[in-house]
Each structure stands twice: as C-alpha cells, then as structure tokens.
Amino acid sequence: MSTLTIRIPDDKHTRLRQLAKHRGISVNKLIEELATISIAEFDAETRFRALASKGSAKAGLAVLDKLDKHYQ
C-alpha cells in the first residue's frame, strides 16, 4: 500500500471530512472510493473510445434511425 500526500484548501478538507462523517467512513476510505470511481470512469471512457474508433458512423446512425422509427 502506498501513501499519498496532497495539498488542498482548508475549506475543501473540511467538506471532505463532513462528507466522510456523513457516510460513516474515514477520509482515507472516502478518497479511496472517489479514486476508484474516477479510475472506473476513465476505464469506461477508454473502452468506449477504443470501440468507437473501430465502429462505423454510418452503421451507428442507421441504428439510431431504427430506434427513432420504433419509438415514434
């Protein structure tokens, strides 16, 4: 396990402490959870961009047109 030291404004630190307390967890656990969420979002975006680069705009638009017709 690694240690990370960050500098944030006092008011932001206070808000993070309040949020952690509200959730019933430590600030350390809160930061760990927020980091996990950020990494998951990054991974999802990376996967989406990789798939999108292999896709066809024409085929994608055709699927959207089909959906539009179905729900009209």
Backbone torsions as a table, in degrees:
resi	resn	phi	psi	omega
1	MET	NA	143.5	-178.6
2	SER	-107.2	159.1	174.8
3	THR	-108.2	136.8	-179.4
4	LEU	-125.1	125.9	176.4
5	THR	-107.6	127.0	178.9
6	ILE	-126.3	155.3	175.7
7	ARG	-112.7	120.6	176.5
8	ILE	-134.9	156.6	178.7
9	PRO	-59.8	149.4	-178.5
10	ASP	-56.4	-40.8	-178.0
11	ASP	-65.4	-35.8	177.4
12	LYS	-68.7	-39.5	177.1
13	HIS	-61.9	-42.8	178.2
14	THR	-60.5	-44.6	179.7
15	ARG	-63.7	-39.6	177.8
16	LEU	-65.3	-40.1	176.1
17	ARG	-61.7	-42.3	178.4
18	GLN	-63.0	-42.8	179.4
19	LEU	-63.9	-44.8	178.9
20	ALA	-61.1	-44.6	179.2
21	LYS	-61.8	-42.8	179.1
22	HIS	-60.5	-37.6	179.4
23	ARG	-84.3	-8.2	178.8
24	GLY	74.1	31.6	179.6
25	ILE	-132.0	169.5	178.0
26	SER	-79.4	162.3	175.8
27	VAL	-62.1	-38.0	178.3
28	ASN	-58.5	-47.6	179.8
29	LYS	-65.1	-38.8	178.2
30	LEU	-60.4	-47.8	179.8
31	ILE	-62.7	-39.6	177.5
32	GLU	-61.4	-43.9	179.0
33	GLU	-65.1	-41.8	179.1
34	LEU	-64.9	-38.1	177.5
35	ALA	-64.9	-41.7	178.7
36	THR	-61.4	-42.8	178.1
37	ILE	-62.7	-44.8	-180.0
38	SER	-62.4	-41.5	179.1
39	ILE	-65.8	-42.6	178.9
40	ALA	-62.5	-41.4	177.5
41	GLU	-63.6	-42.3	178.9
42	PHE	-63.1	-44.5	179.2
43	ASP	-62.1	-42.4	179.3
44	ALA	-63.8	-43.6	178.5
45	GLU	-63.4	-41.5	179.3
46	THR	-62.3	-44.9	178.0
47	ARG	-62.9	-43.6	179.6
48	PHE	-60.1	-46.9	-179.1
49	ARG	-64.2	-37.4	178.2
50	ALA	-65.0	-44.1	178.5
51	LEU	-67.5	-40.5	-179.4
52	ALA	-63.6	-34.7	-179.4
53	SER	-68.2	-21.7	179.0
54	LYS	-94.2	-10.7	-174.5
55	GLY	-84.4	176.7	179.2
56	SER	-115.1	123.6	178.0
57	ALA	-61.3	-39.3	-179.4
58	LYS	-62.1	-45.7	179.3
59	ALA	-65.6	-39.4	178.7
60	GLY	-63.1	-43.2	178.4
61	LEU	-66.1	-35.1	177.9
62	ALA	-63.8	-40.8	177.6
63	VAL	-63.9	-42.8	179.0
64	LEU	-64.2	-40.3	176.8
65	ASP	-61.3	-41.7	178.9
66	LYS	-61.9	-42.0	177.5
67	LEU	-64.4	-43.4	178.5
68	ASP	-57.4	-46.5	-179.4
69	LYS	-64.1	-37.2	-178.8
70	HIS	-66.3	-38.1	-174.0
71	TYR	-99.6	13.9	177.0
72	GLN	-87.1	NA	NA
